[in-house]
């Protein structure tokens, strides 16, 4: 159940592996965004044999170094950590997160699952059970002591603050020390919701990477 209080750091990873097994998919190209990137990276690190290539959107690599400049990149977390059922999350679709204003219909489509009480009730336990523990591991440098063997492309929108090219270079120096094949790409005039701001650019980068890196 989505609102199961026993949700933990790898709950969604186990679900993803079970889904791949059920669909008889031995290895997959993996595209992820935001929270989904946590699960995708867990899959890449812990089960690299299941991943052909990976593209992660709007989330820095797990081997990043901590910098106070990156703190604004996590400014949305408090509203999820202390979310109460029925509270509005419309603020995450503000101009701070999108380069092009979303239509009311698009925002409603994003928020529609929260109309289900079980999913609305899952926001806080999922954040506390999965996101916070993984964030703590990241801040402790756990992934800087591991090797990422899956070819991975990280894509940011150039208007996704604070993840400018300068900051990404600062917190992700010498990615070859931590990953076998790792590249960065940027989409002009896009912010955090990069797939809404410029879906065609994201599709082109993704398909190109799947072809080149496989």
C-alpha atoms as a printed R data frame, in Angstrom:
    type eleno elety resid chain resno      x       y       z
1   ATOM     1    CA   UNK     A     1  0.000   0.000   0.000
2   ATOM     2    CA   UNK     A     2  1.188   3.514  -0.784
3   ATOM     3    CA   UNK     A     3  0.556   4.659   2.769
4   ATOM     4    CA   UNK     A     4  2.248   1.678   4.448
5   ATOM     5    CA   UNK     A     5  4.215   3.095   7.424
6   ATOM     6    CA   UNK     A     6  6.915   0.466   6.851
7   ATOM     7    CA   UNK     A     7  8.157   2.206   3.699
8   ATOM     8    CA   UNK     A     8 11.946   2.297   3.802
9   ATOM     9    CA   UNK     A     9 14.937   3.329   1.728
10  ATOM    10    CA   UNK     A    10 14.831   0.424  -0.757
11  ATOM    11    CA   UNK     A    11 11.099  -0.299  -0.858
12  ATOM    12    CA   UNK     A    12 10.682   1.116  -4.350
13  ATOM    13    CA   UNK     A    13 13.884  -0.581  -5.519
14  ATOM    14    CA   UNK     A    14 12.473  -3.967  -4.564
15  ATOM    15    CA   UNK     A    15  9.225  -3.078  -6.327
16  ATOM    16    CA   UNK     A    16 11.132  -2.066  -9.468
17  ATOM    17    CA   UNK     A    17 13.136  -5.291  -9.567
18  ATOM    18    CA   UNK     A    18  9.951  -7.297  -9.070
19  ATOM    19    CA   UNK     A    19  8.363  -5.388 -11.969
20  ATOM    20    CA   UNK     A    20 11.324  -6.081 -14.262
21  ATOM    21    CA   UNK     A    21 11.160  -9.754 -13.314
22  ATOM    22    CA   UNK     A    22  7.411  -9.913 -13.919
23  ATOM    23    CA   UNK     A    23  7.881  -8.369 -17.369
24  ATOM    24    CA   UNK     A    24 10.805 -10.707 -18.075
25  ATOM    25    CA   UNK     A    25 13.152  -7.759 -18.663
26  ATOM    26    CA   UNK     A    26 16.723  -8.768 -17.924
27  ATOM    27    CA   UNK     A    27 18.363  -5.407 -18.673
28  ATOM    28    CA   UNK     A    28 16.735  -2.050 -19.324
29  ATOM    29    CA   UNK     A    29 17.556   1.457 -20.438
30  ATOM    30    CA   UNK     A    30 16.480   3.584 -17.465
31  ATOM    31    CA   UNK     A    31 15.207   7.171 -17.597
32  ATOM    32    CA   UNK     A    32 14.412   8.838 -14.265
33  ATOM    33    CA   UNK     A    33 13.461  12.223 -12.859
34  ATOM    34    CA   UNK     A    34 13.439  13.745  -9.377
35  ATOM    35    CA   UNK     A    35 12.445  11.172  -6.725
36  ATOM    36    CA   UNK     A    36 12.530   8.407  -9.316
37  ATOM    37    CA   UNK     A    37 16.242   9.019  -9.713
38  ATOM    38    CA   UNK     A    38 16.857   7.760  -6.177
39  ATOM    39    CA   UNK     A    39 15.415   4.378  -7.096
40  ATOM    40    CA   UNK     A    40 17.142   4.370 -10.482
41  ATOM    41    CA   UNK     A    41 20.536   5.074  -8.909
42  ATOM    42    CA   UNK     A    42 19.997   2.387  -6.295
43  ATOM    43    CA   UNK     A    43 19.346   0.003  -9.173
44  ATOM    44    CA   UNK     A    44 22.477   1.152 -11.021
45  ATOM    45    CA   UNK     A    45 24.730   0.833  -7.974
46  ATOM    46    CA   UNK     A    46 23.335  -2.354  -6.450
47  ATOM    47    CA   UNK     A    47 22.157  -4.230  -9.550
48  ATOM    48    CA   UNK     A    48 24.180  -2.888 -12.504
49  ATOM    49    CA   UNK     A    49 23.574  -6.117 -14.402
50  ATOM    50    CA   UNK     A    50 19.937  -5.012 -14.795
51  ATOM    51    CA   UNK     A    51 20.753  -1.635 -16.422
52  ATOM    52    CA   UNK     A    52 22.038  -1.055 -19.947
53  ATOM    53    CA   UNK     A    53 22.318   2.725 -19.732
54  ATOM    54    CA   UNK     A    54 20.819   5.424 -17.527
55  ATOM    55    CA   UNK     A    55 19.639   8.996 -17.957
56  ATOM    56    CA   UNK     A    56 18.792  11.022 -14.844
57  ATOM    57    CA   UNK     A    57 17.001  14.340 -15.005
58  ATOM    58    CA   UNK     A    58 17.279  17.333 -12.659
59  ATOM    59    CA   UNK     A    59 19.161  15.444  -9.925
60  ATOM    60    CA   UNK     A    60 22.935  15.570  -9.322
61  ATOM    61    CA   UNK     A    61 25.061  12.408  -9.177
62  ATOM    62    CA   UNK     A    62 25.190  10.610  -5.854
63  ATOM    63    CA   UNK     A    63 28.970  11.039  -5.795
64  ATOM    64    CA   UNK     A    64 28.631  14.831  -5.583
65  ATOM    65    CA   UNK     A    65 30.512  16.711  -2.874
66  ATOM    66    CA   UNK     A    66 28.474  18.708  -0.405
67  ATOM    67    CA   UNK     A    67 28.456  22.483  -0.867
68  ATOM    68    CA   UNK     A    68 26.331  25.098   0.916
69  ATOM    69    CA   UNK     A    69 25.611  26.500  -2.539
70  ATOM    70    CA   UNK     A    70 23.604  23.364  -3.302
71  ATOM    71    CA   UNK     A    71 21.243  23.716  -0.320
72  ATOM    72    CA   UNK     A    72 18.613  25.687  -2.315
73  ATOM    73    CA   UNK     A    73 18.359  22.642  -4.579
74  ATOM    74    CA   UNK     A    74 16.626  20.828  -1.723
75  ATOM    75    CA   UNK     A    75 14.353  23.708  -0.640
76  ATOM    76    CA   UNK     A    76 11.234  21.765  -1.539
77  ATOM    77    CA   UNK     A    77 11.887  18.902   0.905
78  ATOM    78    CA   UNK     A    78 10.400  20.457   4.084
79  ATOM    79    CA   UNK     A    79  6.927  20.656   2.571
80  ATOM    80    CA   UNK     A    80  7.127  16.906   1.869
81  ATOM    81    CA   UNK     A    81  8.722  15.938   5.201
82  ATOM    82    CA   UNK     A    82  5.914  17.629   7.145
83  ATOM    83    CA   UNK     A    83  3.154  17.141   4.588
84  ATOM    84    CA   UNK     A    84 -0.288  16.608   6.038
85  ATOM    85    CA   UNK     A    85 -3.026  14.890   4.034
86  ATOM    86    CA   UNK     A    86 -5.110  17.447   2.233
87  ATOM    87    CA   UNK     A    87 -2.400  20.122   2.217
88  ATOM    88    CA   UNK     A    88 -1.736  21.653  -1.179
89  ATOM    89    CA   UNK     A    89  1.492  20.936  -3.058
90  ATOM    90    CA   UNK     A    90  0.740  23.349  -5.894
91  ATOM    91    CA   UNK     A    91  3.745  25.458  -4.920
92  ATOM    92    CA   UNK     A    92  6.137  22.976  -6.506
93  ATOM    93    CA   UNK     A    93  4.768  24.002  -9.907
94  ATOM    94    CA   UNK     A    94  5.627  27.688  -9.405
95  ATOM    95    CA   UNK     A    95  8.038  29.704 -11.542
96  ATOM    96    CA   UNK     A    96 10.867  28.559  -9.255
97  ATOM    97    CA   UNK     A    97 10.583  25.095 -10.798
98  ATOM    98    CA   UNK     A    98  9.350  25.663 -14.355
99  ATOM    99    CA   UNK     A    99 10.658  27.828 -17.157
100 ATOM   100    CA   UNK     A   100  7.282  27.960 -18.909
101 ATOM   101    CA   UNK     A   101  4.093  28.312 -16.824
102 ATOM   102    CA   UNK     A   102  2.092  25.102 -16.777
103 ATOM   103    CA   UNK     A   103 -1.538  25.117 -17.785
104 ATOM   104    CA   UNK     A   104 -4.096  24.482 -15.093
105 ATOM   105    CA   UNK     A   105 -4.925  21.167 -16.762
106 ATOM   106    CA   UNK     A   106 -1.296  20.047 -16.597
107 ATOM   107    CA   UNK     A   107 -0.957  20.982 -12.932
108 ATOM   108    CA   UNK     A   108 -4.165  19.134 -12.126
109 ATOM   109    CA   UNK     A   109 -2.902  16.074 -13.991
110 ATOM   110    CA   UNK     A   110  0.276  16.088 -11.873
111 ATOM   111    CA   UNK     A   111 -1.714  16.474  -8.654
112 ATOM   112    CA   UNK     A   112 -4.526  14.070  -9.551
113 ATOM   113    CA   UNK     A   113 -2.989  11.017  -7.802
114 ATOM   114    CA   UNK     A   114 -3.015  12.954  -4.512
115 ATOM   115    CA   UNK     A   115 -6.803  12.945  -4.625
116 ATOM   116    CA   UNK     A   116 -6.518   9.310  -3.539
117 ATOM   117    CA   UNK     A   117 -6.247   9.330   0.286
118 ATOM   118    CA   UNK     A   118 -3.769   6.432   0.356
119 ATOM   119    CA   UNK     A   119 -1.357   8.215  -1.995
120 ATOM   120    CA   UNK     A   120 -1.756  11.569  -0.221
121 ATOM   121    CA   UNK     A   121 -1.010   9.810   3.075
122 ATOM   122    CA   UNK     A   122  2.149   8.280   1.579
123 ATOM   123    CA   UNK     A   123  3.925  11.591   0.889
124 ATOM   124    CA   UNK     A   124  5.334  12.033   4.386
125 ATOM   125    CA   UNK     A   125  6.331   8.397   5.128
126 ATOM   126    CA   UNK     A   126  7.902   8.050   1.686
127 ATOM   127    CA   UNK     A   127  9.932  11.215   2.176
128 ATOM   128    CA   UNK     A   128 11.005  10.252   5.671
129 ATOM   129    CA   UNK     A   129 11.537   6.575   4.961
130 ATOM   130    CA   UNK     A   130 13.297   6.777   1.589
131 ATOM   131    CA   UNK     A   131 14.476  10.277   0.679
132 ATOM   132    CA   UNK     A   132 15.906  11.364   4.026
133 ATOM   133    CA   UNK     A   133 17.939   8.186   4.670
134 ATOM   134    CA   UNK     A   134 19.358   8.336   1.142
135 ATOM   135    CA   UNK     A   135 20.151  12.030   1.553
136 ATOM   136    CA   UNK     A   136 22.050  11.251   4.740
137 ATOM   137    CA   UNK     A   137 24.054   8.558   2.936
138 ATOM   138    CA   UNK     A   138 24.821  11.045   0.175
139 ATOM   139    CA   UNK     A   139 25.997  13.709   2.640
140 ATOM   140    CA   UNK     A   140 28.223  11.146   4.370
141 ATOM   141    CA   UNK     A   141 29.946  10.385   1.064
142 ATOM   142    CA   UNK     A   142 28.809   6.764   0.887
143 ATOM   143    CA   UNK     A   143 28.636   6.838  -2.903
144 ATOM   144    CA   UNK     A   144 32.014   8.514  -3.217
145 ATOM   145    CA   UNK     A   145 33.427   5.233  -1.936
146 ATOM   146    CA   UNK     A   146 31.611   3.194  -4.556
147 ATOM   147    CA   UNK     A   147 31.986   2.823  -8.326
148 ATOM   148    CA   UNK     A   148 29.187   3.575 -10.790
149 ATOM   149    CA   UNK     A   149 29.662   1.188 -13.695
150 ATOM   150    CA   UNK     A   150 26.437   1.929 -15.602
151 ATOM   151    CA   UNK     A   151 26.906   4.516 -18.398
152 ATOM   152    CA   UNK     A   152 24.996   7.516 -17.060
153 ATOM   153    CA   UNK     A   153 23.954  10.868 -18.502
154 ATOM   154    CA   UNK     A   154 22.830  13.619 -16.115
155 ATOM   155    CA   UNK     A   155 20.633  16.333 -17.643
156 ATOM   156    CA   UNK     A   156 19.718  19.697 -16.114
157 ATOM   157    CA   UNK     A   157 17.697  22.613 -17.370
158 ATOM   158    CA   UNK     A   158 19.822  25.765 -17.509
159 ATOM   159    CA   UNK     A   159 17.158  27.602 -15.520
160 ATOM   160    CA   UNK     A   160 17.058  24.976 -12.785
161 ATOM   161    CA   UNK     A   161 18.495  26.867  -9.831
162 ATOM   162    CA   UNK     A   162 20.887  26.343  -8.183
163 ATOM   163    CA   UNK     A   163 22.150  23.617 -10.551
164 ATOM   164    CA   UNK     A   164 24.121  25.830 -12.905
165 ATOM   165    CA   UNK     A   165 26.997  24.401 -14.923
166 ATOM   166    CA   UNK     A   166 29.449  26.159 -12.615
167 ATOM   167    CA   UNK     A   167 27.960  24.593  -9.478
168 ATOM   168    CA   UNK     A   168 27.709  21.145 -11.038
169 ATOM   169    CA   UNK     A   169 31.378  21.322 -12.034
170 ATOM   170    CA   UNK     A   170 32.250  22.396  -8.490
171 ATOM   171    CA   UNK     A   171 30.414  19.597  -6.683
172 ATOM   172    CA   UNK     A   172 31.155  16.910  -9.286
173 ATOM   173    CA   UNK     A   173 34.857  17.344  -9.927
174 ATOM   174    CA   UNK     A   174 36.583  14.538 -11.799
175 ATOM   175    CA   UNK     A   175 33.592  12.213 -12.269
176 ATOM   176    CA   UNK     A   176 35.951   9.637 -13.771
177 ATOM   177    CA   UNK     A   177 37.135   8.916 -10.229
178 ATOM   178    CA   UNK     A   178 33.685   7.606  -9.333
179 ATOM   179    CA   UNK     A   179 32.124   6.403 -12.591
180 ATOM   180    CA   UNK     A   180 33.190   4.398 -15.625
181 ATOM   181    CA   UNK     A   181 31.277   6.558 -18.094
182 ATOM   182    CA   UNK     A   182 29.497   9.684 -16.977
183 ATOM   183    CA   UNK     A   183 28.456  12.815 -18.869
184 ATOM   184    CA   UNK     A   184 26.434  15.974 -18.303
185 ATOM   185    CA   UNK     A   185 24.055  17.777 -20.642
186 ATOM   186    CA   UNK     A   186 21.964  20.942 -20.338
187 ATOM   187    CA   UNK     A   187 18.704  22.000 -21.915
188 ATOM   188    CA   UNK     A   188 18.260  25.690 -22.679
189 ATOM   189    CA   UNK     A   189 15.217  27.489 -21.308
190 ATOM   190    CA   UNK     A   190 14.183  24.624 -19.037
191 ATOM   191    CA   UNK     A   191 14.006  24.334 -15.257
192 ATOM   192    CA   UNK     A   192 13.375  21.490 -12.794
193 ATOM   193    CA   UNK     A   193 10.326  20.126 -14.624
194 ATOM   194    CA   UNK     A   194 12.483  19.661 -17.655
195 ATOM   195    CA   UNK     A   195 10.195  17.158 -19.371
196 ATOM   196    CA   UNK     A   196  7.362  19.706 -19.271
197 ATOM   197    CA   UNK     A   197  9.532  22.635 -20.339
198 ATOM   198    CA   UNK     A   198 11.152  20.920 -23.341
199 ATOM   199    CA   UNK     A   199 10.083  17.281 -23.842
200 ATOM   200    CA   UNK     A   200 11.547  17.101 -27.361
201 ATOM   201    CA   UNK     A   201 15.045  18.069 -26.185
202 ATOM   202    CA   UNK     A   202 14.887  15.532 -23.374
203 ATOM   203    CA   UNK     A   203 13.742  12.804 -25.764
204 ATOM   204    CA   UNK     A   204 16.530  13.589 -28.228
205 ATOM   205    CA   UNK     A   205 19.239  13.554 -25.538
206 ATOM   206    CA   UNK     A   206 17.877  10.367 -24.023
207 ATOM   207    CA   UNK     A   207 17.611   8.387 -27.242
208 ATOM   208    CA   UNK     A   208 21.033   9.579 -28.349
209 ATOM   209    CA   UNK     A   209 22.566   8.421 -25.067
210 ATOM   210    CA   UNK     A   210 20.818   5.070 -25.172
211 ATOM   211    CA   UNK     A   211 22.280   4.515 -28.624
212 ATOM   212    CA   UNK     A   212 25.792   5.863 -27.953
213 ATOM   213    CA   UNK     A   213 26.358   4.383 -24.515
214 ATOM   214    CA   UNK     A   214 24.845   0.958 -24.976
